[in-house]
Amino acid sequence: MNVLLIGSGGREHALAWKIAQSERLGTLYAAPGNAGIAELARCVDLDISDHSGVIDFCREHDIKLVVVGPEAPLVAGLADDLEAADILVFGPSAAAARLEGSKGFTKELCARHGIPTARFARFTEAQAAKAHVADHPLPIVVKADGLAAGKGVVIAESRKEAERAIDEMFAGAFGEAGREVVIEEFLEGEEASFFALVSGETVVPLAGAQDHKRAFDGDRGPNTGGMGAYSPAPVLDAAMADRVLQEIVRPTARAMMAEGAPYRGVLYAGLMITAEGPKLIEYNVRFGDPECQVLMMRLASDLLPALLATARGELSGLSLDWRAETALTVVMATKGYPGAYEKGSVIRGLEHLRADPDLVVFHAGTCRDADGTLRAIGGRVLNVTALGRDVAEARARAYRAIEKIDWPEGFWRRDIGWRALSRPE
């Protein structure tokens, strides 16, 4: 069967890598893809915001399944339009994608259905938001309501910092995403990510992971889309994962059904594991990036039938096998990210890393010149991903690989996995 994969990041390279291993695959197309995806798929110059154009492409190339990687096309209703054209799609409707597209929607859904999350308030103008901050303890969390590429969150340590974040969001720092602001209490605990396939009220748990959002070592610097991840995450042991499933994910699936927006796709719960138990920080309506990279490394089962079963609403009875090893990924980013950065620097040395079966370098912001020269064209550029018996071995393997990559214009954190390694035995 022919498959069209939408997206161009490290998440999509990981999905392409796993889908390409399926015996059920005919031709894999990617729109627009990147230099790494181009080694596995036919990359096509397709405007994914032109839904009718995507539909025409699917009909012309006998596409049996569209896999939507990023969140923006889902919030924009691409899955709805594909479904209306009788084209099978992995990804939720626009109504269901509000779980990521509007933080306020998700918080109020949690409040209505008793799903544990931080206390919150929503605001459409700055003065009321600042008045709210003045009456609440610090630190406090200020979030742009809509999509902000993982960057529209400020953990304010002072009232002045919170007020500045409010002003910047309402002034358009995150575009339309900041037309409304959500302010939350700060939760104490350890962050983790939990993934599940969902179709209506049927939920198939995948695995947990732990991301590293801050740009620099020691969890310092600005928030990013993610600088590294590993799976499994010790904080999400079997008992805690079951609590997340029973207290957060399954109730959310039921809530979406009850509210007339049944969910179909992968659901990513960003969590805080507190002293009282797991609490929802946010939902994403797609595989995480870079969490997807470590999940795909650990997944022993064929991914394509699972995507098909989800899209068809046939998840009941599905089970997946996972490798027992730990997978860890380190993101190599262009210096300056998540702020301004230069594009076009040359990357060398990846050819030295192809022989290791337990190591994959997933591409994010890359392209190739006609002569094969690999260039960095994004903020997050490479995801050096390794398997090991435990976090320590996977991490050592990933960092040894990075030493062989010649890219002076790049930077990366050197402490990915530190929480797991610092846990008491």
NORMOWO-V552269 format. One record per pair of residues at least 6 apart in sequence whose ideal C-beta (glycine too) atoms are under 8 Angstrom apart, sorted by the first residue. I is the first residue (numbers start at 1). GAP is how many residues later the second one is. If there is no record, write none. Layout:
BEGIN
{{I,GAP} {I,GAP}}
END
This chain:
BEGIN
{{1,23} {1,24} {1,25} {1,63} {1,64} {1,303} {2,24} {2,25} {2,26} {2,27} {2,59} {2,60} {2,61} {2,62} {3,16} {3,22} {3,23} {3,24} {3,25} {3,26} {3,60} {3,61} {3,62} {3,63} {3,64} {3,301} {4,25} {4,26} {4,27} {4,50} {4,53} {4,54} {4,57} {4,59} {4,61} {4,62} {4,63} {5,7} {5,10} {5,11} {5,14} {5,23} {5,24} {5,25} {5,26} {5,28} {5,32} {5,36} {5,61} {5,62} {5,64} {6,6} {6,24} {6,25} {6,42} {6,48} {6,60} {6,61} {6,62} {6,63} {6,64} {6,67} {6,72} {7,8} {7,23} {7,24} {7,61} {7,62} {7,63} {8,22} {8,24} {8,25} {8,26} {8,29} {8,356} {9,25} {9,60} {9,61} {9,280} {9,355} {9,356} {9,369} {9,371} {10,279} {10,280} {10,282} {10,283} {10,321} {10,352} {10,353} {10,354} {10,370} {10,372} {10,373} {11,58} {11,59} {11,275} {11,276} {11,277} {11,278} {11,279} {11,281} {11,282} {12,18} {12,21} {12,22} {12,25} {12,57} {12,58} {13,21} {13,23} {13,24} {13,27} {13,280} {13,349} {13,350} {13,351} {13,370} {14,273} {14,278} {14,279} {14,281} {14,282} {14,283} {14,348} {14,369} {14,371} {15,52} {15,54} {15,272} {15,277} {15,281} {15,288} {16,12} {16,14} {16,17} {16,21} {16,24} {16,25} {17,23} {17,279} {17,343} {17,345} {18,278} {18,281} {18,285} {19,6} {19,9} {19,48} {19,284} {19,285} {19,288} {20,8} {20,20} {20,21} {21,281} {21,282} {22,280} {22,281} {22,282} {22,283} {23,279} {24,278} {24,280} {24,281} {25,279} {27,15} {27,34} {28,12} {28,13} {28,14} {29,12} {29,13} {29,14} {29,15} {29,28} {29,32} {29,34} {30,7} {30,8} {30,11} {30,12} {30,13} {30,14} {31,12} {31,13} {31,14} {31,15} {31,17} {31,23} {31,26} {32,11} {32,12} {32,13} {32,14} {32,16} {33,8} {33,10} {33,11} {34,9} {34,329} {34,330} {34,331} {34,332} {34,333} {35,328} {35,331} {35,332} {35,333} {35,339} {36,325} {36,326} {36,327} {36,330} {37,6} {37,326} {38,330} {44,13} {46,7} {46,8} {46,11} {47,6} {48,6} {48,25} {48,30} {49,24} {49,27} {51,26} {51,27} {51,30} {51,31} {52,29} {54,12} {54,24} {54,27} {54,28} {55,26} {55,27} {55,30} {55,32} {57,6} {58,8} {58,24} {58,27} {58,29} {59,26} {59,28} {63,24} {64,24} {65,23} {65,24} {65,25} {65,239} {65,242} {65,243} {65,246} {66,16} {66,21} {66,22} {66,23} {66,24} {66,25} {67,22} {67,23} {67,24} {67,240} {68,6} {68,10} {68,11} {68,21} {68,22} {68,23} {68,218} {69,217} {69,218} {70,216} {71,26} {71,29} {71,30} {71,76} {71,213} {71,214} {71,215} {72,75} {73,6} {73,18} {74,17} {74,18} {74,19} {74,20} {74,23} {74,26} {74,191} {74,211} {74,212} {75,19} {75,22} {75,23} {75,25} {75,26} {75,72} {75,210} {76,18} {77,16} {77,17} {78,11} {78,13} {79,10} {79,12} {79,13} {79,14} {79,15} {79,18} {79,186} {80,13} {80,14} {82,6} {82,7} {83,6} {83,10} {88,220} {88,223} {88,224} {89,222} {90,175} {90,176} {90,217} {90,218} {90,220} {90,221} {91,6} {91,173} {91,174} {91,194} {91,195} {92,7} {92,171} {92,172} {92,173} {92,193} {93,168} {93,171} {94,7} {95,165} {95,166} {96,160} {96,165} {96,166} {96,167} {96,168} {96,169} {96,189} {97,188} {98,7} {98,8} {98,163} {99,6} {99,7} {99,10} {99,153} {99,157} {99,164} {99,168} {99,184} {99,185} {99,186} {100,6} {100,47} {100,182} {100,183} {100,184} {100,185} {100,186} {101,45} {101,46} {101,184} {102,43} {102,44} {102,78} {103,40} {103,41} {103,42} {103,43} {103,79} {103,179} {104,18} {104,41} {104,76} {104,78} {106,174} {106,176} {106,177} {107,10} {107,13} {107,15} {107,75} {107,77} {108,14} {109,6} {109,143} {109,146} {109,147} {109,150} {110,6} {110,7} {110,142} {110,170} {111,6} {112,143} {113,138} {113,139} {113,141} {113,142} {113,145} {114,137} {115,132} {115,133} {115,136} {115,137} {115,140} {115,165} {116,131} {116,132} {116,160} {116,161} {116,162} {116,163} {116,164} {117,162} {117,163} {117,164} {118,23} {118,66} {118,67} {118,68} {118,69} {118,154} {118,161} {118,163} {119,65} {119,66} {120,62} {120,63} {120,64} {120,65} {121,11} {121,61} {121,62} {122,23} {122,58} {122,59} {122,60} {123,6} {123,9} {123,43} {123,57} {123,58} {123,59} {123,60} {124,55} {124,56} {124,57} {125,45} {126,40} {126,41} {126,44} {129,13} {129,37} {129,41} {129,52} {129,54} {130,32} {130,33} {130,36} {132,51} {133,7} {133,9} {133,23} {133,26} {133,29} {133,30} {133,33} {133,50} {134,25} {136,47} {136,49} {137,48} {138,18} {138,19} {138,20} {138,21} {138,24} {138,48} {139,16} {139,17} {139,18} {139,47} {140,15} {140,16} {140,22} {140,43} {140,44} {140,45} {140,46} {141,12} {141,13} {141,14} {141,15} {141,42} {141,43} {141,44} {141,45} {142,11} {142,12} {142,14} {142,20} {142,23} {142,24} {142,27} {142,39} {142,40} {142,41} {143,9} {143,10} {143,11} {143,38} {143,39} {143,40} {143,41} {144,8} {144,9} {144,25} {144,29} {144,30} {144,33} {144,34} {144,36} {144,37} {144,38} {145,32} {145,33} {145,34} {145,35} {145,36} {145,37} {146,6} {146,28} {146,30} {146,31} {146,32} {146,33} {146,34} {147,30} {148,26} {148,27} {148,29} {148,30} {149,76} {150,63} {150,73} {150,74} {150,75} {150,76} {151,23} {151,71} {151,72} {151,73} {151,74} {151,187} {152,17} {152,22} {152,25} {152,26} {153,70} {154,7} {154,8} {154,11} {154,69} {155,31} {156,6} {156,9} {162,21} {166,15} {168,10} {169,8} {169,9} {169,12} {170,8} {170,9} {170,11} {171,7} {172,6} {187,85} {187,87} {187,92} {187,94} {188,84} {188,86} {188,87} {189,83} {189,84} {189,85} {189,86} {189,90} {190,45} {190,82} {190,83} {190,229} {191,19} {191,20} {191,22} {191,79} {191,80} {191,81} {191,82} {191,90} {192,16} {192,17} {192,18} {192,41} {192,43} {192,44} {192,79} {192,81} {193,15} {193,16} {193,17} {193,18} {193,36} {193,40} {193,75} {193,76} {193,77} {193,78} {193,95} {193,98} {194,11} {194,14} {194,42} {194,47} {194,50} {194,51} {194,54} {194,55} {194,74} {194,75} {194,77} {195,10} {195,11} {195,12} {195,13} {195,14} {195,71} {195,72} {195,73} {195,74} {195,92} {195,93} {195,96} {195,100} {196,7} {196,8} {196,9} {196,10} {196,49} {196,53} {196,70} {196,71} {196,73} {197,6} {197,7} {197,9} {197,68} {197,69} {197,70} {197,109} {197,112} {197,113} {197,118} {197,121} {198,6} {198,51} {198,55} {198,65} {198,66} {198,67} {198,68} {198,69} {198,112} {198,117} {199,63} {199,64} {199,65} {199,110} {199,111} {199,114} {199,115} {199,116} {200,53} {200,57} {200,62} {200,63} {200,64} {200,113} {201,49} {201,52} {201,53} {201,56} {202,51} {202,111} {202,113} {202,114} {203,42} {203,46} {203,47} {203,50} {203,112} {204,102} {204,111} {204,114} {204,115} {204,116} {205,36} {205,40} {205,44} {206,60} {206,89} {206,114} {207,24} {207,25} {207,88} {207,91} {207,115} {208,23} {208,24} {208,25} {208,28} {208,33} {208,36} {209,20} {209,21} {209,22} {209,23} {209,24} {209,79} {209,82} {209,85} {209,86} {210,19} {210,20} {210,21} {210,23} {210,25} {210,26} {210,209} {210,210} {211,15} {211,17} {211,18} {211,77} {211,79} {211,80} {212,7} {212,14} {212,15} {212,16} {212,17} {212,201} {212,203} {212,204} {213,6} {213,10} {213,11} {213,13} {213,14} {214,6} {214,7} {214,8} {214,9} {214,10} {214,13} {215,6} {215,7} {215,8} {215,9} {215,12} {215,118} {215,122} {215,123} {215,198} {216,197} {217,196} {217,197} {217,198} {218,197} {222,116} {222,117} {223,115} {224,109} {224,113} {224,114} {224,155} {224,156} {225,64} {225,113} {225,154} {225,155} {226,62} {226,63} {226,64} {226,65} {226,105} {226,154} {227,63} {227,103} {227,104} {227,106} {227,153} {227,185} {227,186} {227,189} {228,62} {228,100} {228,101} {228,102} {228,103} {228,184} {228,185} {228,188} {228,189} {229,59} {229,61} {229,62} {229,64} {229,65} {229,99} {229,100} {229,187} {230,64} {230,96} {230,97} {230,98} {230,99} {230,161} {230,164} {230,165} {230,186} {230,187} {230,190} {231,60} {231,63} {231,64} {231,67} {231,95} {231,96} {232,66} {232,94} {233,187} {234,185} {234,186} {234,189} {235,38} {235,184} {236,8} {236,37} {240,33} {240,38} {243,34} {243,35} {244,25} {244,27} {244,34} {247,30} {247,31} {248,21} {248,23} {248,30} {248,32} {249,18} {249,20} {252,11} {252,15} {252,17} {252,31} {253,10} {253,14} {256,6} {256,7} {257,6} {264,46} {264,47} {264,49} {265,20} {265,21} {265,45} {266,19} {266,20} {266,21} {266,44} {267,16} {267,17} {267,18} {268,15} {268,16} {268,17} {268,18} {268,19} {268,20} {268,23} {269,11} {269,14} {270,10} {270,11} {270,12} {270,13} {270,14} {271,7} {271,8} {271,9} {271,10} {272,6} {272,7} {272,9} {287,8} {289,75} {289,91} {290,39} {290,41} {290,90} {290,93} {290,95} {293,34} {293,36} {293,67} {293,69} {293,90} {293,92} {294,33} {294,34} {294,35} {294,91} {295,32} {296,7} {297,26} {297,30} {297,32} {297,63} {297,88} {297,89} {297,90} {298,24} {298,25} {298,27} {298,28} {298,29} {298,89} {299,21} {299,22} {299,23} {299,24} {300,20} {300,21} {300,22} {300,23} {301,19} {301,20} {301,21} {306,12} {306,14} {308,6} {309,6} {309,9} {323,64} {325,33} {325,62} {325,63} {325,64} {325,69} {326,61} {326,62} {326,63} {326,64} {326,65} {326,67} {326,68} {327,58} {327,59} {327,60} {327,67} {328,57} {328,58} {328,60} {328,63} {328,66} {328,67} {328,70} {328,88} {328,89} {329,33} {329,54} {329,55} {329,56} {329,57} {329,69} {329,87} {330,53} {330,54} {330,55} {330,68} {330,69} {330,72} {330,82} {330,83} {330,86} {331,33} {331,49} {331,51} {331,52} {331,81} {331,82} {332,48} {332,49} {332,50} {332,51} {332,52} {332,70} {332,73} {332,75} {332,78} {332,79} {332,80} {333,46} {333,47} {333,48} {333,77} {333,78} {333,79} {334,7} {334,8} {334,9} {334,11} {334,31} {334,42} {334,44} {334,45} {334,47} {334,75} {334,76} {334,77} {335,6} {335,7} {335,74} {335,75} {335,76} {336,6} {336,43} {337,42} {337,43} {338,41} {341,38} {342,67} {343,32} {343,33} {343,34} {343,35} {344,31} {344,32} {344,33} {345,30} {345,31} {345,62} {345,63} {345,64} {345,65} {346,27} {346,28} {346,29} {346,30} {346,61} {347,19} {347,27} {347,28} {347,29} {347,34} {347,35} {347,58} {347,59} {347,60} {347,63} {348,26} {348,57} {348,58} {348,59} {349,55} {349,56} {349,57} {349,58} {350,11} {350,24} {350,55} {352,52} {353,6} {353,8} {353,48} {353,51} {353,52} {356,30} {356,41} {356,45} {358,28} {358,29} {358,30} {358,39} {359,25} {359,26} {359,27} {359,28} {359,38} {359,39} {359,42} {360,25} {360,26} {361,21} {361,22} {361,23} {361,24} {361,40} {361,44} {362,20} {362,21} {362,23} {363,18} {363,19} {363,20} {364,14} {364,16} {364,17} {364,18} {364,19} {365,11} {365,12} {365,13} {365,14} {365,15} {365,16} {366,8} {366,9} {366,10} {366,11} {366,12} {366,15} {366,16} {367,7} {367,8} {367,10} {368,6} {368,7} {369,6} {376,31} {376,33} {376,34} {381,26} {381,29} {382,23} {382,25} {382,28} {384,14} {384,17} {384,18} {384,21} {385,13} {386,8} {386,9} {386,11} {386,12} {386,15} {387,7} {387,10} {388,6} {388,7} {388,8} {388,9} {391,26} {391,29} {391,30} {392,25} {392,29} {394,23} {395,21} {395,22} {395,26} {398,18} {399,15} {402,10}}
END
